[in-house]
Amino acid sequence: MPTIPWMPGAAADEATADSGQAVVMASKFHVTSLLQVPRFFLLSLVVWKQVRSAPGVIGASLRAEPLKKTFWTLSAWSSQEALDTFSRSEPHAGIAGRLRKVMARSVFVFYPTDREQLPAGWDDAVKRLTEKEAGR
C-alpha cells in the first residue's frame, strides 16, 4: 500500500511551540470502479499540494490501495475552523464535488488530540474509521 508519510504543514512550527489541542481528520474513500482510480489519484495529488500549504494544517499523510479502489487521508489542524475553511476552498471544494460522483462511499472521523501527540498515527485512524464504517 503506497503511503505518503506524515509531512509537516503550514502550521507545523506553531504546533510545536504551542501546547493544547489539535483537530485530527481521517477519511477513507471507496471509488466505484478501477477505471476511476487513476483520475481519483491524480486529483488527490492536486489537493495534497493545497493541503501542505493550507493555513492551519499541522501535518498530513495519504495512503492508497489502488487495486482495492480505496484511498485514505490523515491530517491534523490547528482548529476546526481552519479545517472547514480548507474544505470550502478551491481547488479542494471543486475537486471534491466532481469526485463525489465516482465514490461508492466515504467515511470521515474527526477527533481532538494533544499537539504533543502529533503526528497522528495510522493505526488509530484506521481503527476509528473501521468502527465508524461498521456503525459502532
Sine and cosine of phi, psi and omega as CSV:
sin_phi,cos_phi,sin_psi,cos_psi,sin_omega,cos_omega
0.00,0.00,0.91,-0.41,0.03,-1.00
-0.92,0.39,0.73,-0.68,0.03,-1.00
-0.76,-0.65,0.75,-0.66,0.21,-0.98
-1.00,0.03,0.90,-0.44,-0.10,-1.00
-0.91,0.41,0.23,-0.97,0.00,-1.00
-0.80,0.60,0.83,-0.56,0.03,-1.00
-0.87,-0.50,0.71,-0.70,0.05,-1.00
-0.90,0.44,0.54,-0.84,0.01,-1.00
-0.94,-0.33,-0.21,-0.98,-0.09,-1.00
-0.87,0.49,-0.49,0.87,-0.04,-1.00
-0.97,-0.24,0.28,0.96,-0.06,-1.00
-0.89,0.46,-0.69,0.73,0.00,-1.00
-0.90,0.43,-0.64,0.77,0.05,-1.00
-0.87,0.48,-0.62,0.78,-0.05,-1.00
-0.93,0.37,-0.61,0.79,-0.02,-1.00
-0.96,0.27,-0.45,0.89,-0.01,-1.00
-1.00,0.08,-0.30,0.95,-0.12,-0.99
-0.90,-0.43,0.75,-0.66,0.13,-0.99
-1.00,-0.01,0.13,-0.99,-0.01,-1.00
0.85,-0.52,-0.37,-0.93,-0.11,-0.99
-0.99,-0.17,0.48,-0.88,0.17,-0.99
-0.80,-0.59,0.33,-0.94,0.07,-1.00
-0.96,-0.26,0.83,-0.55,0.06,-1.00
-0.98,-0.19,0.69,-0.73,0.11,-0.99
-0.83,-0.56,0.77,-0.63,0.10,-0.99
-0.84,-0.54,0.59,-0.80,0.01,-1.00
-0.64,-0.77,0.42,-0.91,0.05,-1.00
-0.68,-0.73,0.81,-0.58,-0.03,-1.00
-0.88,-0.48,0.76,-0.64,0.08,-1.00
-0.94,-0.33,0.87,-0.49,-0.01,-1.00
-1.00,0.05,0.55,-0.84,-0.11,-0.99
-0.93,0.36,-0.49,0.87,-0.14,-0.99
-0.54,-0.84,0.53,-0.85,0.10,-1.00
-0.87,0.49,-0.46,0.89,0.03,-1.00
-0.90,0.43,-0.43,0.90,-0.02,-1.00
-1.00,0.05,-0.23,0.97,-0.08,-1.00
-0.85,0.52,-0.75,0.66,-0.02,-1.00
-0.86,0.51,-0.68,0.73,0.01,-1.00
-0.90,0.44,-0.72,0.70,0.01,-1.00
-0.86,0.50,-0.71,0.70,-0.02,-1.00
-0.89,0.46,-0.73,0.69,-0.02,-1.00
-0.89,0.45,-0.69,0.73,0.03,-1.00
-0.93,0.37,-0.50,0.86,0.08,-1.00
-0.88,0.47,-0.59,0.80,0.01,-1.00
-0.93,0.36,-0.52,0.85,0.09,-1.00
-0.90,0.44,-0.72,0.69,0.02,-1.00
-0.91,0.41,-0.62,0.79,0.03,-1.00
-0.83,0.55,-0.69,0.73,0.03,-1.00
-0.87,0.48,-0.67,0.75,0.02,-1.00
-0.91,0.42,-0.69,0.73,-0.02,-1.00
-0.84,0.54,-0.72,0.70,-0.09,-1.00
-0.84,0.55,-0.49,0.87,-0.04,-1.00
-0.94,-0.35,0.11,0.99,-0.04,-1.00
-0.93,0.37,0.69,-0.72,0.08,-1.00
-0.85,0.52,0.76,-0.65,0.06,-1.00
1.00,-0.06,-0.17,0.98,0.01,-1.00
-0.99,0.16,0.76,-0.65,0.01,-1.00
-1.00,-0.01,-0.61,0.79,0.02,-1.00
-0.05,-1.00,0.24,-0.97,-0.04,-1.00
-0.37,-0.93,0.37,-0.93,0.05,-1.00
-0.55,-0.83,0.44,-0.90,0.04,-1.00
-0.77,-0.64,0.50,-0.87,0.13,-0.99
-0.74,-0.68,0.53,-0.85,0.06,-1.00
-0.70,-0.71,0.71,-0.70,0.15,-0.99
-0.84,-0.54,0.96,0.27,-0.16,-0.99
-0.85,0.53,-0.63,0.78,-0.01,-1.00
-0.95,0.32,-0.34,0.94,0.09,-1.00
-1.00,-0.09,0.00,1.00,0.00,-1.00
0.87,0.49,0.59,0.81,-0.09,-1.00
-0.81,-0.59,0.69,-0.73,0.02,-1.00
-0.74,-0.67,0.56,-0.83,-0.08,-1.00
-0.76,-0.64,0.53,-0.85,0.15,-0.99
-0.75,-0.66,0.46,-0.89,0.06,-1.00
-0.56,-0.83,0.84,-0.54,-0.03,-1.00
-0.56,-0.83,0.37,-0.93,0.07,-1.00
-0.80,-0.60,0.63,-0.78,-0.11,-0.99
-0.77,-0.64,0.48,-0.88,0.00,-1.00
-0.92,0.38,-0.42,0.91,0.01,-1.00
-0.31,-0.95,0.30,-0.95,0.09,-1.00
-0.90,0.44,-0.58,0.81,0.03,-1.00
-0.87,0.49,-0.67,0.74,0.03,-1.00
-0.89,0.45,-0.67,0.74,0.03,-1.00
-0.90,0.44,-0.71,0.70,0.00,-1.00
-0.89,0.45,-0.65,0.76,0.03,-1.00
-0.88,0.47,-0.70,0.71,0.05,-1.00
-0.86,0.51,-0.73,0.69,-0.09,-1.00
-0.90,0.43,-0.43,0.90,0.02,-1.00
-1.00,-0.02,-0.12,0.99,-0.08,-1.00
-1.00,-0.02,0.34,-0.94,0.05,-1.00
-1.00,-0.01,0.56,-0.83,0.17,0.99
-1.00,0.05,-0.10,1.00,-0.07,-1.00
-0.81,0.58,-0.77,0.64,-0.09,-1.00
-0.86,0.51,-0.71,0.71,-0.01,-1.00
-0.93,0.38,-0.68,0.74,0.01,-1.00
-0.91,0.42,-0.69,0.72,0.02,-1.00
-0.86,0.51,-0.66,0.75,0.02,-1.00
-0.89,0.45,-0.68,0.73,0.01,-1.00
-0.93,0.37,-0.63,0.77,-0.06,-1.00
-0.97,0.23,-0.35,0.94,0.01,-1.00
-0.81,0.58,-0.54,0.84,-0.04,-1.00
-0.93,0.38,-0.39,0.92,-0.06,-1.00
-0.95,-0.31,0.26,0.97,-0.02,-1.00
-0.98,-0.21,0.74,-0.67,0.09,-1.00
-0.96,0.27,-0.67,0.74,0.06,-1.00
-0.23,-0.97,0.33,-0.95,0.04,-1.00
-0.68,-0.73,0.53,-0.85,0.05,-1.00
-0.73,-0.68,0.70,-0.72,0.02,-1.00
-0.77,-0.64,0.63,-0.78,0.18,-0.98
-0.74,-0.68,0.57,-0.82,0.02,-1.00
-0.77,-0.64,0.72,-0.70,0.01,-1.00
-0.42,-0.91,0.53,-0.85,0.02,-1.00
-0.98,0.17,0.46,-0.89,0.13,-0.99
-0.52,-0.85,0.43,-0.90,0.11,-0.99
-0.94,0.35,0.67,-0.74,0.00,-1.00
-0.86,0.52,-0.49,0.87,0.03,-1.00
-0.92,0.40,-0.29,0.96,-0.03,-1.00
-1.00,0.03,-0.01,1.00,0.00,-1.00
-0.99,0.12,0.50,-0.87,0.13,0.99
-0.96,0.27,0.48,-0.88,0.05,-1.00
-0.89,0.45,0.53,-0.85,-0.04,-1.00
-0.99,-0.15,0.61,-0.79,0.01,-1.00
-0.91,0.41,-0.63,0.78,-0.04,-1.00
-0.85,0.52,-0.73,0.68,0.02,-1.00
-0.90,0.43,-0.70,0.72,-0.02,-1.00
-0.89,0.46,-0.71,0.70,-0.01,-1.00
-0.89,0.45,-0.65,0.76,0.04,-1.00
-0.87,0.49,-0.73,0.69,0.00,-1.00
-0.89,0.45,-0.68,0.73,0.02,-1.00
-0.90,0.43,-0.67,0.74,0.00,-1.00
-0.90,0.44,-0.67,0.74,0.04,-1.00
-0.90,0.43,-0.68,0.73,0.01,-1.00
-0.91,0.41,-0.67,0.74,0.00,-1.00
-0.89,0.46,-0.56,0.83,0.01,-1.00
-0.99,0.15,-0.09,1.00,0.04,-1.00
0.99,0.12,0.36,0.93,0.01,-1.00
-1.00,0.01,0.00,0.00,0.00,0.00
